[in-house]
Amino acid sequence: MDGKKDAFAMMRAAQQGKKQAAASSSSSAAPEPSTSSATAPPPAPVFKGSGLGAGPRHFVDPANQPWVEKYRPKNLEQVSAQDHTVQVLKKTLGSSNLPHMLFYGPPGTGKTSTILALCKQMFGPELYRSRVLELNASDERGISVVRDKIKNFAKTTVTTNHDAAPAFKIIILDEADSMTQDAQSALRRIMETYSKITRFCLICNYVTRIIEPITSRCSKFRFKPLDTSSTEARLRDICVAENVNCPDDALQALIRTSDGDLRRAITYLQSASRLASATGEPISPEGVQEIGGVVPDWVLRELGRALGVRAGEDEDGEDGDVEMKSARGSPFDRVRAAVEKVSREGYSAVQVLSQLHDLLILDPLVPARAKASIALDLGLADKALTDGADEELQLLNCCARIERAVRGV
C-alpha cells in the first residue's frame, strides 16, 4: 500500500511541475508582444471569399461603360424632346410638392431617365439612396413584393432636418404594366395610406394595363417617340464626345433603324463604332442595318419590284432586274421567287411586313383603294404570324395579295 501511495504522489507532483513550468514560460513570453506592438504597425486585414466586404469597392471605368448609361441625363435640362413634361416637372421641383406620377409611352423615350434625373436633382447624392426605391416590376410583380418590400419602405418615417430636401420619399416602379391585378389592387391601398410621406412614380409602356383606381390617383405624362432632329442632335453630341466619325448617310440609317427609340440608336452607334474600329473602315448604312437586324434597302426594293412597285433605283438595280428576268412566267412565279430569296436570307417575316408597310403605304404611285386593301392584308398576315403560322407561307400569301391589289385585280 505504501508503494502505491508513493507512486500516486509522484504522479501528482509531476503534473504540478508541468503546470508550473507552463505558467512560468507564458509569463516570461508575455512582455514581448506588447513591446513589438508598440513599434510595429498592425497587420493589414486579409479578405477571403467573394461576398460582401470581401475587397475594395468596384468602380466602373467610364471607357468600358455602355454609352446608354454613360450619357444618361443627369438633370432635367438634358432630357431630349419631352419639353412639356420637363416644364411641368421643373415647376413641381421648385415648389417641392410632387404628386403621384404615371409615365407612359414607347420604350427608349426617356421615362426612367427623367424620373431618375428628377430624384437626383431633388434629393442630391447624400439622400438619394435613403429616399428613393427603384424596383423593376417585370421581375418583382407579385403581391408579396407589394406587401413586404414596398410597404416597409413606404411606411418608414422621413427625417426633416434637411432644409433643402422635401419631406417625402419616392418609389419608382418600372414596367408597372407587368404587375398582376392583385398586386395593383394592394398598391392602391398603400398609395392612399402613406401618401403624406411617400410618392409613387409608375412607368409603363401601355397605360391601359394599369387599373383605373391607380390611374385616377396619378398625374399622367405621355412620352412621345423622339423626332428626327432631337435624335440626330443627341447622336452627334455623342459622336463628338467619343471621337467617332459617322457620315451623314450612316447617321440617317441609325435614325431610321431606331424608329424613335433613342436608347436603341445609342446602342447601335456604339456597336457600329466598335465594328468600324476593328475593321478600320468608316461606319456605313449597310453595317448599321446589319447591326439593327432590319432588311437592307436593296432587298426590300427588289421585293417591291416583284410586287409591281418601282420604289426608286439603286446600284443593285441591274442585279435585281436579272434576278427578276430569270424568274419567267406568271406574276405569282415572280413573287414566289422573290419571297423564297428573302426567306433563304433568314430575314424575319414580321420585320419584312413592317418595312413593306412603310414602302407601300408611303408610295404616292400606289392608289388609295390599293393601299386600303394592302393594309388589311398586312394586318391579317401579322395576326397569323402572332398565332404561330409558318413565316414563308404567310409572307408568300400576303405578297401575292399585295401584287393583285397593286395590279388592280
Secondary structure by P-SEA (a helix, b strand, c coil): caaaaaaaaaaaaaaaaaaaaaaaaaaaacaaaaaaaaccccccccccccccccccbbbbcccccccccccccccccccccaaaaaaaaaaaaaaccccbbbbbccccccaaaaaaaaaaaacccccccccbbbbcccccccccccccaaaaaaabbbbccccccccbbbbbbcccccccaaaaaaaaaaaaaacccbbbbbbbcccccccaaaaaacbbbbbccccaaaaaaaaaaaaaaacccccaaaaaaaaaaacccaaaaaaaaaaaaaaaaaacccccaaaaaaaaccccaaaaaaaaaaaccccccccaaaaaaaaaaaccccaaaaaaaaaaaaaaacccaaaaaaaaaaaccccccccaaaaaaaaaaaaaaaaaaaacccaaaaaaaaaaaaaaaaacc
